[in-house]
Each structure stands twice: as structure tokens, then as C-alpha cells.
């Protein structure tokens, strides 16, 4: 690695975590990325190798993801390796696995173990909360059908609480003849 790089596993895992949460890539898809797969000008990333045919796709880059990838490229330099996440031991090869490093990092942070793959869940949940269609979410995750989307896109508890507040306000309005949706909406994220 170039001298200006902190080659710690923690630094690398931070980049992988960001990429998974921000654009929902599978771990193998992230590790298989080459710089030629990323088109910064058109703000897209091409997944050329995936565990399923549906996983081979073009993914739009968010502003955050583009910024983070450019920062990472500036740190390691594109001339350092063709791989976005190269092996520390041999830059001609991509990074392999990372499971032990992930487990170690979680332990050091005092967090219970969970597979890095689970970081795709917040991506799908945020898309669901934003009102994105299940078909689009499935396509962005690299799935051929929408059947798996509910597994990833867990409805946020706050959304359920808000829905119940609105239902209760509607019930109350039928008793009093007045409806105030403002009373049913949480203020500053705190249900009334």
C-alpha cells in the first residue's frame, strides 16, 4: 500500500460498510469491484460479477457514495491496483473475505456479531420509507423478484407508531367531529 494509507483492517471495513449501507451491494460484489467498473462522470457503478444473474446490474451512485469512492481512490491511488479493495499483501489481487476482520472489529467496538451482509437491510429499509417501489428495490439489490424485499426492507417501528397515532386521531375525530392531523403527527420524532 502507498505510504499515505492507513492499511488497518478497520479503515478498510469502514469503506466496505459505507458502500453496503449507501448502495446495497453484496460483500462479494464490493470486493470484486475494479476501478473500471465505476463511471464517476455518469455517476454509475457496474456490478460485473455477482452470485446471481440478476445481480449483474448498473447501480446509480449517490452523492455520498461517489464522494466516498473518490476519497478512497485519492487515498490509495488508482495506479496502486485495478481493484477498488485490493489485498494488503498483494495489490494485484482483490481483498478476500474479510470475515475475521469484521468479527474482530465488532468485538473491539463491543457489538454483538452480525454478518456484514446485513448492512444491506438499512439500504432497503430507507428506500421503502422513501416510497420506492418493491420492484425498484429488488432491482437495486440485484434480485430477480420482489419476494425477498420484505426480508430486507423492515418497516421502521416509528412508521408503525405514527400510523397508529393517525388511526387513533381519526377515531377520536369521529367521536368529537374534529380531525387534527397535526395532533396525530409526531413532533421532533416524538409521538404525542
C-alpha positions in Angstrom: 0.0 0.0 0.0 1.2 3.5 -0.6 2.7 5.3 2.5 -0.2 7.7 2.8 -2.6 4.8 3.5 -3.7 3.6 6.9 -3.7 -0.1 6.0 -5.6 -1.2 9.1 -8.5 -3.6 8.7 -10.7 -1.2 10.5 -10.1 1.5 7.8 -11.0 -0.9 5.0 -14.1 -2.2 6.8 -15.3 1.4 7.2 -15.2 1.7 3.4 -17.0 -1.6 2.9 -19.6 -0.7 5.4 -20.3 2.6 3.8 -20.7 1.0 0.3 -23.1 -1.6 1.6 -25.3 0.8 3.5 -25.3 3.5 0.9 -25.9 1.5 -2.3 -26.8 -2.0 -1.0 -24.1 -4.1 -2.6 -23.4 -7.7 -1.5 -20.0 -8.2 0.1 -18.7 -10.2 -2.8 -19.8 -7.5 -5.3 -18.0 -4.9 -3.3 -14.8 -7.0 -3.1 -15.0 -7.7 -6.8 -15.1 -4.1 -7.9 -12.5 -2.7 -10.2 -11.9 1.0 -10.8 -13.0 0.4 -14.4 -16.5 -0.6 -13.1 -17.1 2.9 -11.7 -18.1 5.7 -14.0 -17.8 8.8 -11.9 -18.8 11.1 -14.7 -22.2 9.4 -15.3 -22.4 8.5 -11.6 -23.0 4.8 -12.1 -21.3 1.6 -10.9 -21.4 -1.6 -12.9 -21.6 -4.9 -11.0 -19.9 -7.3 -13.4 -19.7 -10.3 -11.1 -22.5 -11.4 -8.8 -23.8 -14.6 -7.2 -26.9 -14.4 -9.4 -27.6 -13.3 -13.0 -29.9 -10.6 -11.6 -27.0 -9.2 -9.6 -25.2 -8.2 -12.7 -26.5 -4.7 -12.9 -25.8 -1.0 -13.1 -26.3 0.9 -9.8 -26.6 4.7 -9.6 -24.1 6.3 -7.3 -25.5 8.6 -4.6 -23.6 11.8 -4.0 -22.3 10.3 -0.7 -21.1 7.1 -2.3 -19.4 9.0 -5.1 -17.7 11.3 -2.7 -16.5 8.3 -0.5 -15.3 6.3 -3.5 -13.3 9.3 -4.9 -11.8 9.9 -1.4 -10.8 6.2 -1.2 -9.3 6.4 -4.7 -7.4 9.5 -3.8 -6.0 7.7 -0.7 -4.8 4.5 -2.5 -4.4 5.9 -6.0 -5.9 4.2 -9.0 -2.4 3.3 -10.2 -1.9 1.2 -7.0 -4.3 -1.5 -8.0 -7.0 -2.3 -10.5 -9.1 -3.4 -7.5 -11.2 -0.9 -5.5 -10.4 -3.0 -2.5 -7.0 -4.7 -3.1 -5.4 -7.2 -0.9 -2.9 -5.7 1.6 -0.4 -8.5 0.9 -0.6 -8.4 -2.9 -2.2 -5.4 -4.7 -2.6 -7.4 -7.9 -5.3 -9.4 -6.1 -8.6 -8.3 -4.6 -9.2 -8.5 -0.9 -10.6 -11.9 0.1 -13.4 -12.4 2.6 -12.8 -10.1 5.5 -15.0 -12.2 7.9 -12.4 -12.4 10.6 -11.6 -8.7 10.4 -15.3 -7.9 10.6 -15.8 -10.1 13.6 -12.8 -8.6 15.3 -13.9 -5.1 14.6 -17.4 -5.7 16.0 -15.8 -7.3 19.1 -13.5 -4.3 19.7 -16.5 -2.0 19.4 -18.4 -4.0 22.0 -21.1 -5.0 19.4 -22.6 -8.5 19.0 -21.6 -10.3 15.8 -23.7 -10.0 12.7 -22.7 -10.7 9.1 -21.6 -7.6 7.2 -24.2 -8.7 4.6 -26.9 -7.5 7.0 -25.8 -3.9 6.2 -27.9 -4.2 3.0 -31.0 -4.1 5.2 -30.9 -0.4 6.2 -30.4 0.5 2.5 -33.6 -1.4 1.6 -35.5 0.0 4.6 -34.6 3.5 3.7 -35.8 3.0 0.1 -39.1 1.6 1.5 -39.5 4.5 3.8 -38.9 6.9 0.9 -41.7 5.2 -1.0 -39.6 3.4 -3.6 -41.5 0.6 -5.3 -40.6 -3.0 -4.3 -39.6 -3.8 -7.9 -37.1 -1.0 -8.0 -35.7 -2.0 -4.6 -35.3 -5.6 -5.8 -33.5 -4.5 -8.9 -31.2 -2.2 -6.9 -30.4 -5.1 -4.6 -29.8 -7.4 -7.5 -32.8 -9.7 -7.0 -35.0 -11.1 -9.8 -38.3 -10.8 -7.8 -39.8 -8.7 -5.1 -40.4 -11.7 -2.8 -37.2 -11.1 -0.9 -37.7 -7.3 -0.4 -39.8 -7.6 2.8 -36.9 -9.5 4.4 -34.6 -6.6 3.9 -37.0 -3.7 4.0 -38.1 -4.0 7.6 -40.7 -1.4 8.3 -39.5 1.1 10.9 -41.2 1.0 14.2 -41.7 4.7 14.2 -43.7 4.4 11.0 -46.0 1.9 12.7 -46.3 4.2 15.8 -47.2 7.1 13.5 -49.8 5.1 11.7 -51.4 4.1 14.9 -51.5 7.7 16.1 -53.2 8.8 12.9 -55.7 6.0 13.2 -56.4 7.0 16.8 -56.9 10.6 15.8 -59.3 9.5 13.1 -61.3 7.5 15.7 -61.3 10.4 18.1 -62.5 12.8 15.4 -65.4 10.5 14.7 -66.4 10.9 18.3 -65.8 14.7 18.5 -66.5 15.7 15.0 -63.0 17.3 14.6 -59.9 15.9 13.0 -56.5 17.4 13.6 -53.8 15.5 11.7 -51.3 17.8 13.4 -52.3 16.2 16.7 -51.7 12.8 15.1 -48.3 13.6 13.7 -45.2 13.2 15.9 -43.3 16.4 16.6 -39.5 16.2 16.5 -39.7 12.5 16.1 -41.6 12.0 19.4 -45.1 10.6 19.3 -47.6 12.7 21.1 
